Amino acid sequence: MTAPMYTLLALALIFANAPFLTGKLLGIFPLRQKHIGHHLFELFVGFGITAALARLLESRAGSVYPQQWEFYAVVVCLYLVAAFPAFVWRYFWHTRNRE
């Protein structure tokens, strides 16, 4: 793997976990309380940024290979798996220790 691919992987991990680690919408707009809809919106935005960056890197390396729906289904599942540690911290670990 090359340096841009490591950077893309690191950014994907950051974008997947960031919604659950901060109380602000998109890390900018303060909210009184974030609910799961806010988290899903942030996950969707982070996935879009990651996918756009991946497509850009692929187009700079050569021609972009057309993908089928199976590829995107697997990529979304892997993105959600990457978000699992922060999800567990936010909903299972963090709330239990606040009581």
C-alpha positions in Angstrom: 0.0 0.0 0.0 1.1 3.5 -0.7 1.0 6.6 1.6 -2.2 8.0 0.1 -3.9 4.6 0.8 -2.8 4.7 4.4 -4.0 8.3 4.7 -7.4 7.2 3.2 -7.7 4.4 5.7 -6.8 6.7 8.6 -9.4 9.3 7.5 -12.0 6.5 7.1 -11.5 5.4 10.7 -11.6 9.0 11.9 -14.8 9.8 10.0 -16.4 6.6 11.1 -15.8 7.2 14.8 -16.1 11.0 15.0 -19.9 11.2 15.2 -19.9 9.2 18.4 -17.0 11.0 20.1 -18.2 14.6 20.0 -21.4 16.3 21.1 -21.4 18.7 18.2 -23.1 18.2 14.8 -20.3 17.7 12.2 -17.9 18.8 14.9 -18.9 22.4 14.4 -22.5 23.1 15.5 -23.2 22.7 19.2 -26.3 20.7 20.2 -28.0 20.2 23.5 -28.3 16.5 22.9 -27.4 14.4 19.9 -29.7 11.5 19.0 -29.2 8.6 16.7 -30.5 10.6 13.7 -27.7 13.1 14.1 -25.1 10.3 14.3 -26.5 8.5 11.2 -26.4 11.8 9.3 -22.8 12.4 10.3 -21.9 8.8 9.3 -23.5 9.3 5.9 -21.5 12.6 5.4 -18.3 11.0 6.5 -18.8 8.0 4.2 -19.5 10.4 1.3 -16.3 12.3 1.9 -14.3 9.1 2.2 -15.9 7.6 -1.0 -15.2 10.8 -2.9 -11.6 10.9 -1.8 -11.2 7.2 -2.7 -12.6 7.8 -6.1 -10.3 10.8 -6.6 -7.2 8.7 -5.6 -8.3 5.9 -8.0 -8.8 8.3 -10.9 -5.3 9.8 -10.3 -3.8 6.4 -10.4 -5.5 5.3 -13.6 -9.0 4.6 -14.9 -11.8 4.2 -12.4 -13.1 0.6 -12.4 -16.9 0.4 -12.5 -18.3 -1.3 -9.4 -21.5 -3.3 -8.9 -23.9 -3.0 -5.9 -22.1 -5.8 -4.0 -19.0 -3.7 -3.7 -20.9 -0.8 -2.2 -22.7 -3.1 0.2 -19.5 -4.5 1.5 -17.8 -1.1 1.8 -20.8 0.3 3.8 -20.6 -2.8 6.1 -16.9 -2.3 6.7 -17.4 1.4 7.4 -20.0 0.5 10.0 -17.7 -2.1 11.5 -15.0 0.6 11.7 -17.5 2.8 13.6 -18.3 0.1 16.2 -15.7 0.9 18.9 -16.9 4.5 19.3 -20.6 3.4 19.1 -19.9 0.9 22.0 -18.1 3.6 23.9 -21.0 6.1 23.4 -24.0 3.9 24.0 -22.8 1.1 26.3 -19.7 2.2 28.1 -20.0 6.0 28.5 -23.7 6.0 29.6 -23.1 3.3 32.1 -20.2 5.1 33.8 -22.2 8.4 34.0 -24.7 6.9 36.4 
